[in-house]
């Protein structure tokens, strides 16, 4: 994190903002993980007026390092900023990069503003072992099961998914 020499005015304004903003409704669904989240649009709509009323503004921009978010106090010029590194699996795919930027913007705004926008899983997802993650995936997403219970026969759904992926049919 980088910050101005003093952040006392920014801290007071951020306190005012956090009182005004309240919680943000989770309005979108991630069908892959069957979870709800607040979209970037909803977050921005929900924070714009409380930010202005509190004398705060922000900017976000992607660069070589990742996504940089700067929170500023409009009267004093005080600021805090941080950069979120965005790993993107398909670097040459503009849609993948755009998706990563949107994801990073949501989480960076939530973090720098102290927003309550996502379910707290008590860090379970971040601390699960690889084996536990596979078991969860197998139990919740039947189509991901590669083998039947005998552990040698490929499932029909796996075979169909493989054929579709190889043919470029992805939904």
C-alpha angles and dihedrals in degrees: 000000000000121000143174118264091262127026100174095114091043091050092052091048092047090053090053091047093051091052091050100043102058120180124331121230118241100235103167135065129217101211093194094059095024090231135131127232140169112259120232089247092054092047093050093046090050097047103038099084097038089050092052092045089052095048094249134128136171141201131197129195136171118230138158091288096052130263117339118203120192122192113197138188104225098211102042100029091231114151147176124202139180136179123226115205110227115207108203119190094204106040094178094050111094092200092053091048091047091049091051091050092051091047091048092047092054094049095040092052090047091051100043093044097039093237125176099223109127136051114264110231092181088248092295093137092051095047103042118115120243090250092053090050091053091050091050091048092049093049097045102034110045093181089064092062105110097188136038117243090278087068092226108067116079113234119244091238091052092051092050092047091051092050092049093048092049089050090051094248104141125161 
